[in-house]
Amino acid sequence: MTDKRVAVELKAVTKTFGEVVAVDNVGFRVSEGEFICLVGPSGCGKTTTLRLIAGFEYPTAGEIRIHGKDMARVAPHRRNVAMVFQSYALFPHMSVFENVAFGLRERGIDRKAISRKVPQYLEMVQLGGYQERKPGQLSGGQQQRVALARALVVEPALLLMDEPLGSLDRKLRDEMQLEVKTLLDELGITTISVTHDQDEALVMSDRIAVMKDGHIEQVGPPRDIYEYPESVFCATFLGISNLLTGSLTRRDPGRMILTTKEGLELSCSLPESPEGQITLIIRPERILVNPSHSRENTFRGRIESVKYLGSEVEYYVLLLSGTRVVARQQISDAQDTLCRAGQEIDIQLPMQSLRLVS
């Protein structure tokens, strides 16, 4: 969290629909100009949280403050908030110009100002010269740019986006992620976005809020969420994690020994000595395949399957202990051949890459 002024603050926000608790005691802050992503599985409450901030739903309990003012019961059109939807929500009978100008006209902006501002924002989203086209004449990426221009042209205090790139194919989505993020950074627009796409959250956000069952599991910068997840859920939702569950069976100087339920003995370094069953995680890219020297936490295993990903490869390995792990390896120019399914290999789980999660 930066020292900038707080733009949005949710305090103990809860939303129920009958007996269903959709949002459960959610609280977080968003700084001025910050981009935060709400991520989580379907039904976790992220879209409902966004709708509460937009004013499309009212909270059952709690406060929603935008620039210090309580907006929990304020109508959407009085919040100075703009929203971009996954479906674009463009008017098919209107031109690109008319679509972008719609919000300005609704706010009573005069024609001269509209004639000046609309082309300016279309240029920002690289659609200069498309003013007279109808949405049906545009590609999906172009329609999304129109929707973004329509939201930005009213100069909102807060931009909300609900799965904004979800309708695009993967290649275009990857391009738009950087394009949209760069534009919003340049404009300094405070943004809250909902997405189920892990890569999108990691690439675009300044911070990520991981949601589960209506509440927030963890909030932090993308790297912190990825490298230091606080729960098994966060570790497995964002990226792939190898879970190693067991108990501490020995304590040696500078290390502890975790024995997994399969009998695998792992050296680890933990900030404390937890009792009972514990879980360690290690990301696939932290595992070393056929290390040059036999080191601590090196085990023999057999490759069950191989997933070729172009610049890297994933090995699904069954260790002699019966533990299954996924190892990811970058492919270098020096590699003539890759390991094959059925081949025996050594893998190392570096002690410093093992993380304790709750």
LINHU-V140631 format. One record per backbone hydrogen bond with DSSP energy under -1.0 kcal/mol. CO is the residue of the C=O (numbers start at 0). NH is the residue of the N-H. E is the energy in kcal/mol with one decimal. If there is no record, write none. Layout:
CO/NH/E + CO/NH/E
This chain:
4/31/-2.8 + 6/66/-2.9 + 7/29/-2.8 + 8/64/-3.2 + 10/62/-2.1 + 12/25/-2.9 + 13/59/-2.2 + 13/60/-1.8 + 14/21/-1.9 + 14/22/-1.9 + 16/19/-2.0 + 19/16/-2.9 + 22/14/-2.3 + 25/12/-2.9 + 27/9/-2.8 + 29/6/-2.6 + 29/7/-1.9 + 30/33/-2.1 + 33/190/-2.8 + 34/205/-3.5 + 34/206/-1.5 + 35/192/-2.5 + 36/208/-3.1 + 37/194/-2.0 + 38/210/-3.3 + 40/43/-1.6 + 43/213/-2.1 + 44/48/-2.2 + 45/49/-1.9 + 46/50/-2.5 + 47/51/-2.1 + 48/52/-1.9 + 49/53/-2.2 + 50/54/-1.5 + 50/55/-1.8 + 50/56/-1.4 + 60/13/-2.5 + 62/10/-2.6 + 63/70/-3.9 + 64/8/-2.5 + 65/68/-1.5 + 68/65/-2.2 + 70/73/-1.6 + 74/77/-1.8 + 75/78/-1.7 + 79/156/-2.2 + 79/157/-1.0 + 81/159/-3.0 + 83/161/-2.7 + 84/87/-1.3 + 86/88/-1.7 + 90/93/-1.4 + 94/98/-2.4 + 95/99/-2.3 + 96/100/-2.4 + 100/104/-2.4 + 101/105/-2.2 + 102/106/-1.1 + 103/108/-2.4 + 104/107/-1.6 + 109/113/-2.1 + 110/114/-2.9 + 111/115/-1.4 + 112/116/-2.8 + 113/117/-2.3 + 116/120/-2.3 + 117/121/-2.2 + 118/122/-2.1 + 119/123/-1.4 + 120/124/-1.5 + 121/126/-3.6 + 122/125/-1.7 + 126/129/-1.9 + 129/132/-1.2 + 130/96/-2.6 + 132/95/-2.2 + 133/136/-2.2 + 134/137/-1.9 + 138/142/-2.5 + 139/143/-2.0 + 140/144/-1.6 + 141/145/-2.0 + 142/146/-2.3 + 143/147/-2.0 + 144/148/-2.7 + 145/149/-2.6 + 146/150/-1.5 + 147/151/-2.4 + 148/152/-2.4 + 151/154/-2.2 + 157/81/-2.3 + 158/191/-2.4 + 159/83/-2.6 + 160/193/-2.9 + 162/165/-1.4 + 164/167/-1.5 + 168/172/-2.8 + 169/173/-2.3 + 170/174/-1.7 + 171/175/-2.7 + 172/176/-2.0 + 173/177/-1.1 + 174/178/-1.8 + 175/179/-3.1 + 176/180/-2.1 + 177/181/-2.5 + 178/182/-2.0 + 179/183/-2.6 + 180/184/-2.1 + 181/185/-2.1 + 182/186/-2.1 + 183/187/-1.4 + 183/188/-1.5 + 189/158/-2.8 + 190/35/-2.6 + 191/160/-2.2 + 192/37/-3.2 + 193/162/-2.5 + 196/200/-1.9 + 197/201/-2.4 + 198/202/-2.5 + 199/203/-2.5 + 200/204/-1.7 + 206/36/-2.1 + 207/219/-2.0 + 208/38/-2.5 + 209/216/-3.1 + 209/217/-1.0 + 211/214/-2.1 + 213/23/-3.4 + 214/211/-2.7 + 217/209/-2.8 + 219/207/-3.1 + 220/224/-2.3 + 221/225/-2.3 + 222/226/-3.4 + 223/227/-2.5 + 229/357/-1.3 + 230/234/-2.1 + 231/235/-2.0 + 232/236/-2.2 + 233/237/-1.8 + 236/238/-1.0 + 241/281/-1.4 + 243/279/-2.6 + 244/260/-1.6 + 245/277/-3.3 + 246/258/-2.6 + 249/256/-3.0 + 251/254/-2.1 + 254/251/-1.9 + 255/267/-2.7 + 256/248/-2.6 + 256/249/-1.1 + 257/265/-3.0 + 258/246/-1.7 + 259/262/-1.8 + 263/259/-2.6 + 265/257/-3.0 + 267/255/-2.8 + 277/245/-2.5 + 278/356/-2.3 + 279/243/-2.9 + 280/354/-2.6 + 281/241/-2.3 + 282/285/-1.7 + 283/286/-1.0 + 283/327/-2.0 + 287/347/-2.5 + 296/348/-2.3 + 298/346/-2.7 + 299/319/-2.1 + 300/344/-2.7 + 301/317/-2.8 + 302/341/-3.4 + 304/315/-2.6 + 306/313/-2.8 + 308/310/-1.3 + 310/330/-2.7 + 311/308/-2.6 + 312/328/-2.8 + 313/306/-2.8 + 314/326/-2.5 + 315/303/-3.4 + 315/304/-1.2 + 316/324/-2.4 + 317/301/-2.7 + 318/321/-2.0 + 322/318/-3.3 + 324/316/-3.0 + 326/314/-3.2 + 328/312/-2.4 + 331/334/-1.4 + 339/342/-1.9 + 342/302/-2.8 + 344/300/-2.5 + 345/289/-4.0 + 346/298/-3.1 + 347/287/-2.3 + 349/352/-1.5 + 350/353/-1.2 + 354/280/-2.5
